[in-house]
Amino acid sequence: MAEPTLSPAAAIVRRYDPDLFQAALFAPEPARERLMVLYAFDIELSRAVQRADRVDAGPIIARMRLQFWRDVVAGEGVERHEVAGPLAALIADGVVRRDLLEGLIEAREMELAVPFDRAQFDGWLDARFGGLTRLAKGVLVAEAGSEAAKSAGRACGIAFVLRQAATMAAHSGGSLLPDLDDGARLSLARGETGEALRRVAKGLAEEGLAALSSARADRGKLGRAAAPAFLHLWRAERDLKAALRPDFDFVTGFAAPDGARRAINLLSRALTGRW
């Protein structure tokens, strides 16, 4: 049997974030495709920043690309674009909040000016990951449960920062980790995880797990209909717990699970609704 044809947005999500893609498949239509469009938009923002990072004029190029998406969110986009067109339709229909979409763009602009202090880091977490989770939740259920979505997004964001820290440091010398001193930043760029960096990882991981627990405490307010927006949290929980190990290493500490384990983790949560 041939695989069903994916929309351009869904194909982007499947390629760049298979965990989000698989989680979104548990949503009924039309919410499923709406989630795909939302996630594809978020991925396109990341790609705009990452691609520009390869050239000397990277920040300028990144801001130009982000401005394209600002125009789309403002209602001035290109309707024939494979993601911008469907996104503009969601905005026009009132399915997604324009202010939260703008927050996702602003978060990417913040990434062009790392390192973060703690206040900047918190604002970035809430804008990027809290905003995306609130948008995804809003596609599925009404406004109730926004704080749970914000907390869940915070957990996802911290896990993302820990998971990407070594790669980002090796590639550009930068880091999304807040308040790192020059010595810790240099160690990270060399692929070394000393005790100081382990303490940073442990503190952030504990914070992320606390946020995850807070989100789960409010799970009942959301109902099972919201679950597809949260099913991918198994990966965040796994990575946050990995960062608590006494021998944690930023380079080797986040081995990706195999496909079978991914499927089992996702399916068990989808069947029970207990993300």
Backbone bond lengths (Angstrom), bond angles and torsions (degrees), N, CA, C in turn:
res aa  C-N    CA-C-N  psi(-1)  N-CA   C-N-CA  omega(-1)  CA-C   N-CA-C  phi
1 M - - - 1.459 - - 1.530 109.39 -
2 A 1.327 116.07 131.23 1.454 120.30 -179.06 1.526 110.30 -71.42
3 E 1.340 115.09 145.82 1.454 119.29 176.70 1.526 109.53 -68.34
4 P 1.338 116.98 145.03 1.464 119.04 177.25 1.521 110.56 -63.38
5 T 1.313 115.59 146.83 1.456 120.33 179.82 1.519 109.87 -71.97
6 L 1.319 115.82 130.60 1.457 120.45 179.27 1.522 110.15 -90.83
7 S 1.312 115.85 149.15 1.456 120.23 170.82 1.525 108.74 -68.13
8 P 1.329 118.18 160.24 1.468 119.12 176.82 1.523 112.92 -55.61
9 A 1.324 117.37 -39.69 1.470 120.10 179.61 1.520 110.79 -64.02
10 A 1.327 117.05 -46.33 1.465 120.47 -179.56 1.523 111.32 -63.21
11 A 1.333 117.08 -36.87 1.466 120.21 178.71 1.529 110.91 -64.23
12 I 1.319 117.08 -37.50 1.468 120.78 177.24 1.521 110.41 -63.74
13 V 1.330 116.64 -44.84 1.466 120.24 -178.44 1.523 110.33 -65.70
14 R 1.321 117.29 -42.88 1.464 119.77 179.36 1.526 111.35 -61.17
15 R 1.311 117.00 -37.78 1.468 120.51 -178.01 1.522 112.09 -72.01
16 Y 1.329 117.07 -44.09 1.466 120.27 -169.67 1.526 114.37 -99.08
17 D 1.322 118.03 -21.30 1.472 119.45 179.49 1.524 109.20 -148.29
18 P 1.332 117.09 78.35 1.465 120.20 -176.00 1.524 113.91 -61.77
19 D 1.332 118.06 -28.62 1.464 119.37 178.74 1.528 111.04 -66.72
20 L 1.316 116.50 -45.32 1.464 119.76 176.29 1.523 110.89 -64.10
21 F 1.311 116.47 -40.45 1.463 120.66 179.64 1.522 110.95 -59.33
22 Q 1.329 116.11 -49.62 1.463 119.52 -178.50 1.523 111.24 -63.77
23 A 1.326 117.18 -39.34 1.465 119.92 178.81 1.524 111.06 -63.67
24 A 1.328 116.75 -41.66 1.463 120.50 -178.13 1.522 112.27 -65.83
25 L 1.324 117.81 -25.93 1.465 120.59 179.66 1.522 112.46 -62.07
26 F 1.331 117.64 -21.03 1.458 120.59 179.79 1.527 112.61 -81.13
27 A 1.312 117.72 -4.79 1.464 120.90 176.34 1.524 109.36 -84.50
28 P 1.316 117.99 144.00 1.467 120.14 175.83 1.525 110.26 -75.32
29 E 1.314 115.67 157.64 1.458 118.57 172.35 1.534 109.00 -75.58
30 P 1.337 119.18 148.48 1.468 127.66 4.49 1.531 114.13 -85.46
31 A 1.346 116.86 -0.70 1.467 118.94 -176.99 1.524 111.59 -61.09
32 R 1.333 117.11 -34.40 1.466 119.88 -178.06 1.520 111.54 -58.45
33 E 1.312 116.45 -50.55 1.460 119.13 -178.97 1.526 111.28 -68.19
34 R 1.307 117.07 -32.63 1.463 119.64 176.25 1.530 110.87 -62.75
35 L 1.334 116.50 -41.11 1.465 119.81 175.84 1.522 110.87 -62.39
36 M 1.327 116.47 -40.83 1.462 119.74 179.77 1.527 111.00 -61.37
37 V 1.315 116.58 -41.64 1.468 120.40 178.88 1.527 110.29 -64.32
38 L 1.324 116.39 -44.45 1.462 120.81 179.17 1.526 111.33 -61.24
39 Y 1.331 116.43 -46.89 1.466 119.76 -179.05 1.524 111.29 -68.02
40 A 1.323 117.00 -36.52 1.467 119.73 177.82 1.526 110.68 -64.19
41 F 1.312 116.85 -39.26 1.468 120.93 175.22 1.522 110.67 -58.99
42 D 1.313 117.03 -46.60 1.462 120.80 179.50 1.529 111.20 -62.41
43 I 1.314 116.65 -40.50 1.466 120.66 177.91 1.526 110.76 -64.74
44 E 1.329 117.03 -40.91 1.464 119.83 178.90 1.529 111.39 -62.88
45 L 1.322 117.37 -34.91 1.466 119.76 175.80 1.526 110.57 -63.49
46 S 1.323 116.15 -43.94 1.467 119.91 178.85 1.519 111.19 -63.38
47 R 1.307 116.44 -42.24 1.460 120.03 179.90 1.525 111.10 -64.34
48 A 1.313 117.12 -35.60 1.465 120.48 178.79 1.518 111.08 -60.01
49 V 1.325 116.41 -40.02 1.463 120.86 179.89 1.520 110.87 -77.15
50 Q 1.324 117.38 -42.62 1.465 120.96 -175.80 1.519 112.02 -67.63
51 R 1.324 117.62 -41.50 1.464 119.74 -179.15 1.522 111.30 -66.72
52 A 1.317 116.28 -39.15 1.462 119.87 -179.56 1.517 112.03 -68.47
53 D 1.324 116.71 -21.30 1.465 121.18 -178.23 1.525 112.21 -68.27
54 R 1.321 116.97 -11.12 1.463 120.32 -175.91 1.523 113.55 -85.95
55 V 1.318 118.45 -6.51 1.462 120.98 -176.95 1.524 109.45 -127.16
56 D 1.339 115.59 162.30 1.463 120.60 -176.13 1.523 112.36 -61.86
57 A 1.312 117.14 -36.85 1.464 120.77 -178.47 1.521 111.13 -89.51
58 G 1.327 116.06 26.36 1.452 121.34 -173.35 1.511 115.95 -51.17
59 P 1.341 119.56 -52.48 1.467 119.32 -178.59 1.523 113.71 -58.75
60 I 1.329 116.81 -37.58 1.466 119.81 178.88 1.519 110.03 -65.74
61 I 1.335 116.24 -45.99 1.463 120.55 179.73 1.522 110.38 -63.09
62 A 1.326 116.27 -42.22 1.460 119.73 -179.93 1.520 111.01 -61.05
63 R 1.312 117.35 -42.98 1.467 120.14 -179.80 1.523 111.47 -66.05
64 M 1.324 116.78 -34.57 1.466 119.63 176.18 1.524 110.40 -64.19
65 R 1.325 116.57 -42.43 1.463 120.07 179.75 1.525 111.17 -69.07
66 L 1.308 116.10 -38.25 1.461 118.98 177.37 1.529 111.08 -67.20
67 Q 1.328 116.67 -32.01 1.460 119.38 177.48 1.523 111.03 -63.82
68 F 1.324 116.94 -35.63 1.465 119.86 174.85 1.524 109.98 -54.68
69 W 1.340 116.29 -45.12 1.464 119.64 -178.35 1.525 111.64 -73.25
70 R 1.320 117.43 -30.41 1.461 119.37 172.65 1.525 110.24 -60.59
71 D 1.317 115.62 -42.23 1.461 119.80 179.28 1.526 110.89 -64.28
72 V 1.323 116.47 -40.21 1.466 120.10 178.31 1.523 110.19 -60.47
73 V 1.328 116.39 -48.28 1.465 120.65 -178.56 1.529 110.69 -64.10
74 A 1.327 116.74 -32.14 1.461 120.87 178.79 1.525 112.69 -78.59
75 G 1.333 117.09 -3.27 1.456 120.46 179.05 1.501 114.09 93.31
76 E 1.325 117.40 17.98 1.459 121.18 -177.55 1.527 111.57 -117.77
77 G 1.324 117.32 24.57 1.456 121.48 -172.42 1.514 113.87 -83.74
78 V 1.334 113.67 -178.71 1.457 122.14 179.02 1.521 107.96 -96.01
79 E 1.302 117.87 109.70 1.457 121.36 -172.62 1.523 112.62 -64.46
80 R 1.319 118.44 -24.93 1.464 120.46 -177.33 1.527 112.77 -83.23
81 H 1.305 118.65 -8.90 1.461 121.74 177.82 1.523 108.79 -64.31
82 E 1.341 117.04 139.90 1.462 121.25 -172.04 1.525 114.09 -65.40
83 V 1.319 117.15 -22.75 1.467 120.50 176.14 1.523 110.81 -111.19
84 A 1.318 117.17 -41.58 1.460 120.28 -177.14 1.522 112.05 -61.64
85 G 1.336 117.17 -39.84 1.459 119.95 -179.96 1.520 112.75 -61.09
86 P 1.343 118.19 -56.04 1.466 119.84 177.51 1.527 113.12 -60.53
87 L 1.339 117.45 -35.70 1.461 119.63 178.65 1.525 110.39 -65.08
88 A 1.323 116.75 -43.21 1.461 120.05 178.28 1.523 111.03 -59.46
89 A 1.329 116.46 -36.18 1.465 119.93 178.29 1.526 111.17 -66.50
90 L 1.330 117.38 -40.43 1.466 120.41 177.86 1.525 110.98 -63.26
91 I 1.323 116.25 -39.64 1.466 119.91 178.52 1.525 110.04 -65.52
92 A 1.318 116.23 -46.41 1.465 120.51 -178.53 1.521 111.87 -61.99
93 D 1.328 116.66 -33.58 1.465 121.04 -179.27 1.528 112.84 -84.42
94 G 1.318 117.14 -1.99 1.455 120.32 179.22 1.512 114.48 75.42
95 V 1.330 117.39 19.41 1.466 121.41 -178.24 1.522 111.11 -76.79
96 V 1.321 117.38 -35.00 1.469 121.99 -178.27 1.525 109.31 -124.64
97 R 1.306 115.30 150.81 1.458 121.72 -177.98 1.521 111.03 -85.88
98 R 1.310 114.39 126.88 1.458 120.42 -178.72 1.532 111.89 -61.99
99 D 1.334 117.64 -38.95 1.463 119.61 -176.89 1.523 111.96 -65.70
100 L 1.340 117.16 -36.54 1.461 119.53 178.15 1.526 111.26 -71.21
101 L 1.322 117.17 -35.25 1.465 120.24 174.81 1.529 110.61 -63.35
102 E 1.321 116.29 -42.31 1.464 119.78 177.31 1.524 110.77 -62.44
103 G 1.336 116.22 -35.09 1.458 120.10 177.58 1.518 112.45 -62.81
104 L 1.330 117.16 -36.54 1.464 120.44 177.22 1.529 110.88 -62.60
105 I 1.323 115.93 -39.31 1.468 119.94 178.71 1.527 110.36 -68.41
106 E 1.320 116.35 -43.96 1.468 120.20 179.45 1.527 111.30 -61.37
107 A 1.332 116.74 -36.01 1.466 119.96 178.65 1.520 110.81 -62.69
108 R 1.353 116.91 -39.35 1.466 119.27 178.46 1.520 110.75 -67.35
109 E 1.318 117.20 -35.41 1.462 119.22 176.69 1.526 110.78 -65.56
110 M 1.318 116.82 -35.56 1.466 119.99 176.29 1.526 110.92 -62.02
111 E 1.322 116.95 -34.42 1.464 120.68 -178.46 1.525 112.24 -65.45
112 L 1.318 116.44 -20.80 1.460 120.26 178.74 1.522 111.96 -76.35
113 A 1.335 116.91 -7.47 1.467 120.88 -176.41 1.521 112.15 -124.81
114 V 1.342 117.70 29.21 1.463 119.92 175.85 1.527 108.97 -66.77
115 P 1.340 119.36 156.14 1.459 127.26 13.70 1.530 113.25 -81.84
116 F 1.344 115.06 160.32 1.450 122.83 178.70 1.523 111.05 -95.17
117 D 1.342 115.90 144.74 1.453 117.93 160.43 1.532 107.23 -86.65
118 R 1.315 117.05 178.68 1.461 118.72 -172.87 1.528 112.64 -64.59
119 A 1.321 117.36 -40.93 1.459 119.98 -179.68 1.528 110.68 -64.12
120 Q 1.319 116.67 -42.01 1.464 120.26 178.11 1.523 110.83 -64.28
121 F 1.312 116.69 -40.99 1.463 121.37 179.18 1.522 110.83 -60.32
122 D 1.325 116.75 -45.58 1.462 120.10 179.92 1.523 111.17 -63.06
123 G 1.329 116.80 -42.81 1.456 119.77 178.34 1.512 112.23 -64.17
124 W 1.325 115.87 -39.82 1.466 120.66 178.41 1.526 111.34 -65.02
125 L 1.330 117.06 -44.67 1.467 120.46 177.79 1.518 111.27 -56.37
126 D 1.326 116.21 -47.95 1.460 120.13 -176.63 1.522 111.63 -67.18
127 A 1.334 116.63 -38.25 1.461 119.73 -178.46 1.519 111.81 -70.90
128 R 1.329 116.55 -45.66 1.467 119.22 -175.16 1.526 112.43 -81.89
129 F 1.302 117.85 -60.63 1.462 119.97 -172.76 1.526 112.36 -86.21
130 G 1.330 116.26 -39.31 1.456 118.04 173.91 1.514 111.21 -64.00
131 G 1.328 116.44 -41.70 1.458 120.43 179.46 1.512 112.78 -63.83
132 L 1.337 116.95 -44.51 1.463 119.92 -179.40 1.524 111.30 -64.03
133 T 1.323 117.13 -41.77 1.461 119.53 -179.04 1.521 110.86 -68.30
134 R 1.314 117.68 -37.62 1.463 120.18 176.57 1.528 110.87 -64.98
135 L 1.317 116.75 -39.72 1.462 119.83 177.42 1.523 111.20 -63.78
136 A 1.335 116.37 -44.97 1.464 120.02 -179.77 1.519 111.05 -63.88
137 K 1.320 116.40 -42.87 1.457 120.45 177.18 1.520 110.72 -60.62
138 G 1.343 116.17 -41.38 1.451 120.69 -178.95 1.516 113.95 -65.61
139 V 1.323 117.13 -26.87 1.464 120.57 174.83 1.525 110.86 -65.62
140 L 1.329 116.51 -29.71 1.466 121.78 -172.26 1.518 114.10 -98.16
141 V 1.329 117.30 -39.83 1.467 121.04 -177.23 1.518 109.17 -138.41
142 A 1.337 115.54 172.15 1.460 121.48 -178.68 1.522 110.95 -69.00
143 E 1.306 116.42 -174.52 1.463 122.35 -170.28 1.519 113.96 -64.45
144 A 1.325 119.73 -23.84 1.469 121.77 -179.19 1.523 110.46 -54.56
145 G 1.326 115.65 137.07 1.456 119.89 177.99 1.507 114.81 94.66
146 S 1.333 117.92 15.26 1.464 119.77 -178.98 1.525 112.35 -64.17
147 E 1.335 117.13 -35.83 1.464 119.52 179.57 1.521 111.09 -67.23
148 A 1.336 116.19 -37.93 1.464 119.50 176.40 1.521 110.39 -62.79
149 A 1.328 116.47 -41.13 1.464 120.29 178.82 1.524 110.93 -65.33
150 K 1.317 116.31 -39.29 1.463 120.27 178.47 1.524 111.02 -63.59
151 S 1.332 116.60 -42.74 1.470 120.47 178.68 1.520 111.18 -65.91
152 A 1.331 116.42 -42.36 1.462 120.04 178.27 1.521 110.87 -61.97
153 G 1.321 116.23 -41.33 1.454 119.94 177.36 1.516 112.15 -62.81
154 R 1.309 115.90 -37.17 1.464 119.87 177.95 1.526 110.80 -62.22
155 A 1.330 116.31 -43.96 1.467 120.28 177.66 1.526 110.76 -60.78
156 C 1.329 116.50 -44.73 1.469 120.41 178.69 1.523 111.12 -61.99
157 G 1.319 115.91 -41.64 1.450 119.78 -178.10 1.513 113.19 -65.28
158 I 1.323 116.45 -42.75 1.464 119.45 178.68 1.521 110.34 -64.44
159 A 1.333 116.83 -42.14 1.464 119.77 177.33 1.527 110.69 -60.72
160 F 1.321 116.87 -41.37 1.463 121.39 178.59 1.526 111.01 -60.95
161 V 1.321 116.85 -45.75 1.465 121.04 -178.67 1.523 110.82 -61.51
162 L 1.320 116.48 -44.75 1.463 119.94 178.97 1.526 111.11 -64.03
163 R 1.333 115.68 -42.20 1.465 120.44 -176.74 1.530 111.91 -67.11
164 Q 1.324 116.90 -35.09 1.463 121.21 -175.16 1.527 113.56 -94.30
165 A 1.322 117.80 -4.98 1.469 120.52 -170.84 1.522 112.83 -58.57
166 A 1.322 117.52 -49.05 1.465 120.31 -176.22 1.523 111.69 -66.51
167 T 1.327 117.07 -42.27 1.461 120.80 -179.69 1.518 111.10 -63.54
168 M 1.321 116.30 -45.27 1.461 120.24 -179.17 1.521 111.09 -64.84
169 A 1.329 116.85 -41.66 1.464 120.45 -179.39 1.522 111.29 -65.41
170 A 1.333 116.90 -40.72 1.460 120.50 179.83 1.523 111.55 -68.54
171 H 1.330 116.26 -33.73 1.460 120.78 -175.87 1.523 112.21 -78.11
172 S 1.341 116.12 -46.29 1.461 119.43 -172.44 1.521 114.49 -126.29
173 G 1.332 116.36 -6.44 1.459 119.37 -175.58 1.507 113.61 80.15
174 G 1.335 117.12 -1.73 1.456 121.79 -179.36 1.512 111.81 -94.12
175 S 1.307 115.06 175.23 1.454 120.42 178.82 1.518 109.20 -160.23
176 L 1.322 116.00 145.03 1.458 121.47 173.62 1.524 111.77 -88.71
177 L 1.327 117.29 -7.17 1.459 120.74 177.38 1.528 109.29 -64.28
178 P 1.328 118.07 133.80 1.462 119.40 -175.86 1.523 113.10 -81.04
179 D 1.326 114.67 148.59 1.468 122.70 169.21 1.528 114.17 57.26
180 L 1.340 117.81 34.82 1.465 119.53 174.17 1.524 109.44 -79.74
181 D 1.325 116.58 138.11 1.459 118.26 173.64 1.531 109.12 -81.65
182 D 1.323 116.24 172.04 1.463 120.46 -175.12 1.525 111.99 -61.60
183 G 1.331 116.81 -37.17 1.460 119.74 -179.67 1.511 112.23 -64.91
184 A 1.329 116.80 -43.23 1.463 120.38 179.27 1.522 110.73 -66.58
185 R 1.320 116.45 -37.87 1.461 120.16 179.66 1.529 110.58 -66.00
186 L 1.315 116.66 -40.12 1.461 120.60 178.53 1.526 110.90 -67.35
187 S 1.310 117.40 -41.25 1.471 120.94 177.65 1.519 110.80 -60.45
188 L 1.321 116.18 -42.08 1.456 120.32 179.88 1.521 110.72 -64.00
189 A 1.327 116.96 -41.66 1.463 120.95 178.87 1.524 111.72 -63.59
190 R 1.323 117.11 -29.46 1.466 121.54 177.43 1.525 112.64 -83.04
191 G 1.309 117.03 -4.14 1.457 120.14 -177.84 1.505 113.66 80.37
192 E 1.326 117.11 22.67 1.462 121.83 -178.72 1.528 109.92 -105.93
193 T 1.332 116.34 133.23 1.460 121.18 177.30 1.524 108.79 -116.77
194 G 1.321 115.95 96.58 1.457 120.19 177.34 1.515 111.39 -88.63
195 E 1.315 115.87 -175.33 1.462 120.41 -176.71 1.523 112.21 -64.53
196 A 1.327 117.15 -35.66 1.465 119.37 179.39 1.525 110.78 -62.23
197 L 1.334 117.02 -44.08 1.461 120.25 178.55 1.525 111.32 -68.95
198 R 1.316 117.48 -33.79 1.470 119.40 176.53 1.528 110.82 -64.05
199 R 1.318 116.49 -37.36 1.467 119.26 177.70 1.524 110.83 -65.57
200 V 1.323 116.71 -39.41 1.464 120.57 176.24 1.522 110.03 -61.57
201 A 1.331 116.15 -47.62 1.463 120.80 -179.56 1.524 111.06 -61.48
202 K 1.308 116.77 -43.96 1.463 121.15 -178.91 1.528 111.24 -62.65
203 G 1.326 116.26 -44.77 1.458 119.35 179.99 1.515 112.20 -62.61
204 L 1.330 116.60 -43.75 1.461 119.93 178.97 1.522 111.31 -67.84
205 A 1.324 117.00 -40.24 1.463 120.02 179.64 1.524 110.95 -62.72
206 E 1.304 117.23 -42.15 1.467 120.17 177.73 1.523 110.76 -62.57
207 E 1.316 115.87 -39.63 1.460 120.32 177.43 1.532 110.96 -64.08
208 G 1.328 116.15 -42.54 1.458 119.97 179.22 1.512 112.65 -65.03
209 L 1.319 117.34 -41.71 1.464 120.59 178.92 1.523 111.31 -67.35
210 A 1.328 117.29 -34.45 1.463 120.08 175.88 1.529 110.43 -65.40
211 A 1.330 116.74 -40.35 1.462 120.45 177.26 1.522 110.83 -64.42
212 L 1.323 116.68 -39.70 1.458 120.76 178.10 1.525 110.77 -63.80
213 S 1.317 117.39 -42.60 1.466 121.06 177.83 1.523 110.87 -62.45
214 S 1.329 116.42 -39.49 1.458 120.64 178.09 1.524 111.04 -63.01
215 A 1.330 116.41 -42.99 1.463 119.97 178.27 1.523 111.04 -62.70
216 R 1.311 116.79 -43.28 1.459 120.65 -178.72 1.524 112.26 -67.60
217 A 1.318 117.03 -29.65 1.462 119.93 177.95 1.527 111.27 -63.34
218 D 1.327 116.46 -26.43 1.465 121.33 179.49 1.520 112.65 -101.10
219 R 1.320 116.79 14.10 1.465 120.76 -176.34 1.524 111.74 -58.08
220 G 1.336 116.22 -36.02 1.456 119.89 -178.45 1.515 113.44 -63.66
221 K 1.327 117.31 -28.63 1.461 120.34 179.37 1.525 111.79 -69.45
222 L 1.317 115.82 -24.46 1.457 120.49 -176.55 1.521 112.37 -86.68
223 G 1.333 116.91 -38.99 1.454 120.60 -175.75 1.518 112.05 81.80
224 R 1.307 115.84 166.30 1.469 120.69 -175.67 1.518 112.79 -68.95
225 A 1.328 116.64 -22.08 1.464 118.93 -179.26 1.523 112.05 -62.38
226 A 1.328 116.73 -26.03 1.467 120.47 -178.65 1.518 112.81 -84.59
227 A 1.323 118.04 -8.94 1.468 121.64 -170.96 1.527 114.61 -53.75
228 P 1.347 120.79 -40.79 1.468 118.53 -178.01 1.528 114.55 -57.48
229 A 1.324 117.62 -22.09 1.463 120.21 177.63 1.521 112.44 -79.35
230 F 1.348 116.63 -8.65 1.462 121.04 -173.94 1.531 113.41 -125.28
231 L 1.308 118.24 -6.71 1.464 120.52 -173.19 1.524 113.28 -62.75
232 H 1.321 117.31 -27.09 1.468 120.17 -179.31 1.523 112.96 -73.59
233 L 1.324 118.08 -2.77 1.464 120.86 -177.63 1.523 113.21 -65.40
234 W 1.323 118.05 -17.03 1.468 119.67 178.38 1.535 110.42 -58.00
235 R 1.331 116.03 -36.09 1.470 119.63 -179.55 1.530 110.96 -69.21
236 A 1.331 116.38 -42.18 1.461 119.57 177.80 1.523 110.84 -61.55
237 E 1.329 116.48 -44.52 1.465 119.82 179.81 1.527 110.71 -60.85
238 R 1.305 116.51 -43.16 1.465 121.17 -179.70 1.528 110.91 -60.32
239 D 1.317 117.25 -45.08 1.459 120.63 -177.08 1.526 111.90 -72.68
240 L 1.314 116.93 -35.91 1.465 119.67 177.28 1.523 110.78 -64.27
241 K 1.310 116.98 -41.29 1.464 120.07 178.12 1.530 111.09 -67.27
242 A 1.323 116.74 -34.35 1.469 119.90 178.07 1.526 110.98 -61.70
243 A 1.326 116.49 -36.02 1.464 120.58 -177.76 1.522 113.06 -72.37
244 L 1.328 117.51 -8.80 1.466 121.18 177.66 1.523 112.70 -86.65
245 R 1.319 117.45 -11.40 1.463 119.39 -176.32 1.531 110.92 -65.14
246 P 1.339 117.42 141.97 1.476 120.10 -179.37 1.522 113.34 -59.97
247 D 1.342 116.43 -29.46 1.468 120.24 -178.98 1.527 112.13 -101.73
248 F 1.324 116.98 21.51 1.462 120.65 -176.27 1.523 111.47 -54.17
249 D 1.334 115.05 138.83 1.458 122.26 178.29 1.525 108.09 -131.37
250 F 1.334 116.89 128.83 1.458 120.53 -177.51 1.525 112.48 -62.48
251 V 1.317 117.70 -31.03 1.466 120.96 -175.91 1.522 111.69 -78.94
252 T 1.317 117.51 -42.84 1.469 121.37 -172.75 1.523 113.95 -109.60
253 G 1.315 118.06 0.19 1.464 120.21 -170.59 1.505 116.51 -81.00
254 F 1.336 117.99 -4.91 1.461 119.75 -174.40 1.524 111.66 -126.87
255 A 1.304 117.65 54.02 1.461 120.51 177.64 1.526 109.68 -60.47
256 A 1.321 115.67 130.47 1.463 120.00 -178.05 1.523 110.38 -69.60
257 P 1.329 117.92 136.74 1.465 120.19 177.73 1.525 110.71 -68.95
258 D 1.329 116.13 154.15 1.460 118.95 178.63 1.527 110.00 -74.43
259 G 1.329 114.74 169.66 1.454 119.98 -175.33 1.511 113.81 -60.78
260 A 1.329 116.89 -38.57 1.463 120.17 -179.13 1.521 111.09 -65.00
261 R 1.318 116.12 -43.29 1.470 118.86 -179.91 1.518 110.64 -66.81
262 R 1.322 116.47 -38.82 1.465 120.12 175.96 1.525 110.13 -56.39
263 A 1.332 115.57 -48.64 1.460 120.40 -176.82 1.525 111.60 -63.34
264 I 1.327 116.99 -41.87 1.466 120.93 -179.54 1.528 110.52 -64.55
265 N 1.322 116.49 -46.10 1.463 120.22 179.46 1.520 111.47 -59.09
266 L 1.312 115.50 -45.03 1.456 119.97 -177.74 1.521 111.51 -68.71
267 L 1.325 116.99 -46.49 1.458 120.53 -175.78 1.522 111.67 -64.52
268 S 1.319 116.96 -41.25 1.463 119.48 -179.13 1.521 110.95 -62.02
269 R 1.312 117.65 -37.89 1.456 120.89 179.01 1.518 111.91 -75.09
270 A 1.317 116.37 -35.81 1.460 119.38 178.77 1.529 111.50 -66.12
271 L 1.323 116.72 -39.25 1.467 120.38 -178.04 1.524 112.05 -69.77
272 T 1.314 116.75 -34.22 1.464 120.24 -178.00 1.524 112.93 -94.55
273 G 1.332 116.55 -20.33 1.454 119.98 -174.57 1.510 113.09 75.10
274 R 1.329 117.12 5.93 1.470 121.77 -176.82 1.534 109.70 -99.31
275 W 1.313 114.29 77.36 1.452 119.25 -179.34 1.518 110.89 -74.27
